[in-house]
Amino acid sequence: MAKAIQQIDTQQSTAEEQQHKEIAALMNQIADNKQAIASMLEIVEQLEATGALDIMKGFLSAREKIGTIAVEQINQPNIHHTIKNTFYTLGFVGHLEPEKLNTMLASVQQGIESASTHAEKSEKTNLWGLMKSLRDPHVVTALSTVVSFLNGMGKGLEEKGDQH
Amino acid sequence: MEMKKVTISINGQEVEATEGQSIFEAARDNDIYMPGICASQPDLGVGVIQTCDTCFVDVNGKLQRSCSTKIEQGMQVSNKSDKVKEAQLEGMSRILENHELYCTVCDNNNGDCVVHNTAEHLQVNHQKYPFTPKPYTADNTHPFYRYEPDQCILCGLCVEACQDLQVSEVLSIDWERKEPRVIWDNDVPIDQSSCVSCGHCVSVCPCNALMEKSMLGEAGYMTKIPKNILEPMIDVTKEVEPGYSGIFAISNVEAAMRESRINKTKTVCTYCGVGCSFEVWTKGRDILKVQPHPEAPANGISTCVKGKFGWDFINSQERLKTPLIRKGDKFVEASWDEALSLIAEKLQGIKQQNGSDALGFIASSKCTNEENYLMQKLARQIFHTNNIDNCSRYCQTPASAGLMRTVGIGGDSGTIEDIAAAELIIVVGANPEESHPVLATRIKRAHKLHDQQLVVADLRKNGLAERADLHLHPKPGTDLVWISAVAKYMIDQGWEAKDFLKERVNHVEEYMQSLDKFTLEYAESVTGLTQESMKKVAEMIHESKATCILWAMGVTQHMGGTDTSTSIANLLLVTGNFGKRGTGAYPLRGHNNVQGASDFGTMPNFFPGYEAVDDDVIRGRYEKAWDTQLPKVPGLNNHEIVAAIHKGSVKGVYLFGEEMGLVDSNINYVHEAFEKLDFFVVQDVFFSKTAQFADVVLPAAPSLEKEGTFTNTERRIQKLNKVMDPLGDSKPDWEIFQDLANRLGADWHYENPGEIMAEAAALAPAFAGVDYKRLEGWDSLVWPVDKDGQDHPLLYEKEFAFPDGKAKLFPVDWTPPYEAGEGYDLHLNNGRILEHFHEGNMTYQSDGISQKVPNPWLEVSPELAKERNIETGALVRLTSPYGKVKLRVWVTDQVKGNELYLPMNTRKEIEAVNKLTSSYHDKDTHTPNYKEMQVKMELLEAKGESPIVVGNFRLGNPQPQIGVRVAKKWERKDFTPIPELIKEEGLIDGQSDTAN
């Protein structure tokens, strides 16, 4: 004779037992990974000592506010420019051939040295002197390089103009 | 049918394709990528959709859509020229005008986003037309999904799915307004529309415009970011974007990361007998979504509300998590060890004291084939009894019996493909639109688009009846009479399939004589149908080259259920409608594994594969395999077990996965039986009504928590894979049986269900070739399966399943239905509804479904309502000779005259229809006559709230149309055909294939 019943006695200790079970499982996991966990604790110790943990805590608890501020800051025209320029610059650098760039930069470096020596002397060069220096083969090479550069840049500008 | 092959050239490469295919299809089948967002769902489409314009190709020098251009021999196609690239890019740019690309923070960035992948393939680098938000807010009204107009690319895949595949005809795109959008019905919030929540639209959406709410904020790593951070972040990204390629790179990395935490597991639906399979996406125990797949054999990309969204029960707080033992007047939690020891001791004790047949076993059509196999093995091998049955006894055993009498196999004669391909469908006593929703979509689609004829014989004007070319409304319980009269009329006209009968059928003469009494006049007087309508049915069958008859509980749950099923098979035989594509008999199985439970031997008279237990040779095979003596005499069925408990001869029952205390007929009588048991074990996922009577309750694991196979209504065996671990201490049923058996001295060592199936396959010839290796991925097997793995989707092509290969016409006579007697003046019909499955123990766990359908209702016809002065919302009491129920009324013309309809979904006994039903039953199979009852109705409260609440699709207002009506888009003033635009913009002929 078994009447329909609905009363179920859930064991009161179940939650506690469950917790014990889970703790036991966790302990096993810890024991299995003793070395890794010990190293991790050392790192945490250092972070606490340096105050880094405190900073992180503050940051995380205010994450939404900080996130909003950060995104607002980023979402400004000048930052847009910065980011865009970074992309463009990176693109520009990426297109240059390393060997050529190397030669150019080395020359520029030498030019700077020569210029600074000249500046230290603080001598004025007269027009005649300038004309004379045009005979200097080094100056001629540099000038013709600059002219070729201007030529290329001009072509680039023209092409852009076509497109717009 | 071999189709003609055509050779064309795509990008200079010769490819072979089938005549009639489009360029898009030819490319796809030859693994050549062709962009085409609106062509991404092969199951859809009446022809093609043509909304996305990303698939332009160069055909013999002209720009054409690859999706709508049929291939021709020698055609030269290029999708690589500058002109083509420009055209495709233009199409994509127009899409991106409607869709903001912020993939990394989008929940649809799972590697399968069609819009993302197409944009990436086309190397879209910048937005040609700036994205502009539409002036509409997101529609979040539906409990399960949301529509975001701002992300909607207006491809219309959702509309196609709703109008032409699901055929609920709710969605359309309003092309006439300034900013077109998808609308529901005549532009109402989704939840107030006629949306049936089937999920087709969401499943096919190629982006994130339509999404499951369970995905939002859950699928991505960064999609939960609050709006006030997210929006400026999207702005920044857009502002500084160095071109989309960089964004795609990041989003691809993020999509790949998602794969590590989202599992996608194929399973088979646990609800009805259609057997939909799909992937379940999970994150831990959270179900993110159910995603159907074009390759799923029964359903393709189709689902219904339950399969798509009804899975909350898996994580329900109400799940049983630990065994319970009755102590006094309460249940106490116990360990598996205690519970199983007690069961072993008690059942063994009853067996020793009262004999093996004092035990009864009731198996489950919700559980797997392997579990049913093990349960019958437990009953037969360990307890030596054949007292085992399953719940198909409540529904479809008469159909199986009727088919075994006539054609030999108790299952559908073909597959859903045959149903879709038939020229004429006759549905008798069934409501597939609600009870087998995905199967019904194939009929609705064929009827809407492919001229399939449809006859529905049902008391109610249900969804299919609304659409039918002919709706018959016979008097309750008289189907056998009109079916036989149609058969006789056709023979009288000389329309029978003479050659077929001569060559393939026995007992023709005897049968024809038995029809003598079934004249049209006689049928008219018994059924109330006009002679004209019966002649019309005969003519329709005569004119159709392929006819299928589908039936369900309206036929079987009668005292003459087996005979009516037989008369259906007879009619099909007389007209030669077996063994050809698009023909056959289709008893629609109600539960996911009604077919499989019986197939795998949980029946009192059969071993697996319907082999008789009293056949010495067959039994000998099992005795040898199981190394024991097995009982020869067939055992008791469910119904007889209950009677035997009342008589005192059955004292112990082990029941799993069956809510017998609610779904058996005349439940008061069943409850009294349970009270009399000495020992009762109930194994279930929930603490059911039945469990309340138990001595031990065992917590079982539902389908998502285990491996196994289900067999759907087509006889299709499909594998389900474990999606997640069992909850708490619950276990898969097969493990429980094995643990118990081993306690009783059995030496079972099944490591996994695959080993159980291997044993069943080795013993039952019908399943000889069933092997898990043949069921991987979307592969399935339709039994019988030969040893070499050859299966048989269409039965009886060459012979029927009898020794001489011939079918048998089987004379039957009409059994008048049960009469409740004087004063019981209203006929009570009953059954399921779309949203809740059966009594609703699983679906009521879903908040969304419960919100839409919180309770059952009583359907009352307008005529009766007027006569009794009753309106929607009134509270009434129904009384039968067996019990009483109390419900609120819905007045609807779905029911006629003095016929009531009471759905069976309820959580309260006072609303349970089986308080009213009797213990009378089918004379041949003991299936209860649920559909034969009359009641009295008393008005308790004249007014009240309607039991049909806002959100119920029955209050909606569908807007049928064919397809998305793309022509309306092309008529818009702001639409320029892409080839024209390309010409205007100057990328003209002359400039050519430099890219090659």
Contacts between the chains, C-beta under 8 A, distances in Angstrom:
chain1	res1	chain2	res2	distance
A	1	B	675	6.1
A	1	B	676	7.1
A	2	B	326	6.6
A	2	B	674	7.1
A	2	B	675	5.9
A	2	B	677	6.5
A	2	B	680	6.4
A	2	B	693	5.7
A	2	B	694	7.5
A	2	B	695	6.2
A	3	B	329	7.7
A	3	B	675	6.0
A	3	B	693	7.7
A	4	B	661	7.9
A	4	B	671	6.8
A	4	B	674	7.6
A	4	B	675	7.7
A	4	B	689	7.4
A	4	B	692	3.8
A	4	B	693	5.2
A	5	B	326	7.2
A	5	B	329	5.6
A	5	B	330	6.3
A	5	B	331	6.9
A	5	B	692	5.8
A	6	B	687	7.8
A	6	B	692	5.8
A	7	B	329	6.6
A	7	B	330	3.8
A	7	B	331	6.7
A	8	B	324	6.2
A	8	B	330	6.8
A	8	B	331	4.5
A	8	B	332	7.9
A	8	B	333	7.5
A	8	B	687	7.1
A	9	B	327	8.0
A	9	B	330	5.4
A	9	B	331	6.6
A	9	B	332	4.8
A	9	B	333	6.8
A	10	B	333	6.1
A	11	B	332	7.8
A	11	B	333	5.1
A	14	B	333	7.3
A	64	B	226	6.1
A	64	B	229	7.2
A	67	B	225	7.8
A	67	B	226	7.8
A	67	B	229	4.6
A	68	B	228	5.5
A	68	B	229	5.7
A	71	B	229	5.3
A	71	B	232	4.3
A	71	B	233	5.6
A	71	B	236	7.0
A	72	B	232	6.4
A	74	B	232	7.6
A	74	B	236	5.4
A	75	B	232	4.4
A	75	B	235	5.6
A	75	B	236	5.2
A	75	B	239	7.6
A	80	B	236	7.3
A	80	B	239	4.7
A	80	B	240	5.4
A	83	B	236	7.7
A	83	B	240	4.2
A	84	B	240	5.2
A	84	B	242	7.7
A	87	B	240	7.0
A	87	B	242	4.3
A	91	B	242	7.6
